[in-house]
C-alpha cells in the first residue's frame, strides 16, 4: 500500500507567517472547532477558510485545529490515530494536516498504517518549512518527532460530513490581519530516500506497542524523506 500525502510549499507570504506565529502564541494548546459557515474569530480561522479555497484538498463540514509549539520538556504521544474522542466507536477525520510556521528539523512522521493493521509499511518524515501545508489521509497513524529547537505549527483535522463532538470555538480576537497568499504555491513530490539509515524506537500510543523503525541518519531543515519497508521489528 503506497503512502499518500500532499505537500504544498510557499502557500502564504512571510508577513503572514510572522503574524500567525505571534497569534498562536496567545491561543494556547486547546483543540478548537471551526465550520466554513462560521464567521472567523481570528487570523488562524481566516487562514483555514482561505486554505480550503486555495488548495486542492476538498471541502468540509468542520475543521478541528490546535496549535503546537515545541518545548524542551514536551511529552510526545508517539504514533496514534486521530479520532473524535466523544463518539462511540472509532470515527476518524477524513484528512489530517499541518501548517508549518518554522524552518526546522523536528517535524513529524506519517505512516500508512490504518486502524487494525499491525504495523506500517512505509513512513514519510516531513520537517518544518515556513508556509508549508501538508495533508494526508485521516485514518493513517502519525507522530510528532522529538528534538531541540523551535517548532511552531497548526495541526488540523478535516471532517467532510461529520461534526466532531465536545469541541468549542476559539476565543475571539478583534485585532488581527487577514492572511496574504503567494501568487503560486509549489506541490512537492516525496522522493524515496536511499541514504544511510539508523534504527529508532517509537511508542504506539493507541496500543502501547513499541516499533523499531528505520529513519534517515541525518534529516536536514525543511527536508522530506520517504522511507519504504520501514518497520524492522515490534514488541508489545
N, C-alpha and C positions, 0 to 999 in steps of 0.2 A: 504494500500500500504506500503510494508516494505521499510524502508530506506536502500539504498545501498551505501556502501563506502568500500574502501580497504585501510588498514593502514599497512605500511611496516616500521619496526624498524631496526636499525642497518645497514642502507644501505651503509654508507661510513665511512671511518676511521676518527679518531679525528683530525689528522693533516689537512685533507681536510676540516673538519668543521671550524677549526680556520682560514684557508686561505680564505674560502668563506666569512666568516664574515668580514675579512679585505677588500676583494674586493668589496662586496656590499656596504660598507660604502662610497666608492668612486663613485658609479654609480648614486646615487640619485634616486628620486621617479618618474620614467618615465615608460611608457609601451613600450616594445620593441617587435620586431618580429624576429623569427628565424625559418629557414627551415632546416630539416635534410640534405638537399643537400648543404647548405651553409657551408663555412669554418668558424669554430667557431672563435669569436673575443676575447673571454675572458674565464675565468675558469667557469663562470656560463653556458655559451653555451656548453662548453666541458662536463659539468655535465649533461645538458639536453640531449645531444646526447647519452652519456653513459647510462643515466637512461632509455631511450626508449629501449635500447638493453637489459638492465639488469632486468627490472621489467616487469611483465606480464600485461601491460596496453595498448598494441596495438601500431600500428604505427600512423603516422600523415603526413599531408602535411605542417603544420605550427604550431608553438608554440608562443603564446603571453605570455610574462613574465614581472613581475615587482617586485621590492624589497619593503619589508615592514620592517621598523624599528620604534618601538613604541616610542612615545613621550608623556610627561605629558599633553601637550596642544592639543593632536590629536583630530580631529573631525571625528566621525565614520558615515558612510552612513547607518548603520543599515542593515536589511535584504534587499537583492536586487538580481536581476538576471543578470548574466554576459551575454553580447551580443556584437556583432560587432556594435560599435557606429556609423559607417559611412554607414551602409547598410539600405536600405528601409525595413521596417517591423522589425520583431524580429528574429534575427539569433543567436541562442545560440551556444557556443562551444560544442563539443562532450563530453568533460570531463574538470573538474576543479581540480587543485591540489595545494599542498603546500609542500615545502621543509623546514622543521623546522631546525633552526640552534642554538636554545637556549632551555634550560630546564626551562620551565616557567609554570605559572598557569593562563595565559591570553588567549592564543589560539584563536580559532574561533568555530563557531557553524554552523552545516549543517542541513537543513530541507529537508523533502521530498515533499515540496510544489512545484508544477510545474506551469508554467505560465498559468494563468486563474483559478487556484484553489483559493478559498477564503482564506484558512489558511493551514498551515502544520498540519500533524497528529503527526509526531514524530520528535525528534531532537537528534542530535549526537554532544556532546561537546567534542572537541579534543584540549587538552593542548599541549604545545610545548615540544619536546624532541629532543635532538641533533641527527641528522642522521635519522629523521623520515620523510617519504614521505606519504602523504595522497592524495587519488584520489577519486573523486565522480562524478556522472553524471552532465553534463554541463547545464542541464535545471532545476536544483534544485536552490532554493533560499538559501542564506547563509549570514553570517555576521561575521565580526571580533568582538572580545569581548573587552570591555574596562577594564582597570586595571592598576596597577602600577608595575614598574619593567621593565626589559629588555625583549623585544621580537623581534627577528630578523628572518625573513623567506623570502622565494621566492615563490610567488604565480604564477601559470601558467594556461593558457587555452590551451587545445589540440583541434586542428581542423583537422579532418580526411580528408575531401575532399574540404575544403573551405580555401581561403586565406583571412585573415582579411584585411580590408582597412585602410588607413590613419595611418599606423604604420611605424616606421623607424627601422633600425638596431641600435644596441647599439654601443657606442664608442669602438674603437679598443684599446686593451691593449696588449702591446708587451711582457711584463714580467709577466708571470703567470705560475703556476704549473698545471699539469694535475691532475684531481681528482683520488683518490685511493679508491677502493671499498673493503668492507669486503668480506670474503670468502662466507659467507652465511647470508642473512637477515632473519628476522622473521616477518611473517604476523600475525597481531593481529586481533582477532575476538571480536568485541564490545559485551559486556555483558550488559544485561538490568539492569539499575540502580534501586535499591529497597530501597534506604535510604531516609532520610528526604529531603524535597524539600522546596524551597522558591519561591515566585512569583516575576517575573521580568518583566519590561516593555521594549518593543523593538519597535523602529520605523521602518516601512517598507518604504525604500527609494523610491521604484518604484510607490507606491500607496498612500503614506502619511497616511496609516492606522497605528494604534497602537495596538500591540498584548500584552496581559497579558499572560505570559507563565510560566511554571514550570522549575526550574533549581535545580540541586543538591545544598544542603545547603552549602557544602564545596567541592571545586574542588582542588585536590592536583596537585602539579607539575607533568607534564607528564601524567596526568590522561586522561581516555577515558570514557565517560558517555553517555549511550543510554537511553533517556527518552521518553517512549511511551505516546500517548494520551496527548500531551503536552500543546496545546493551551487552556487556561482557558476561555478567553473572548477577544473580539475585539471591537475597536471603530474606527470611521472614522473622 
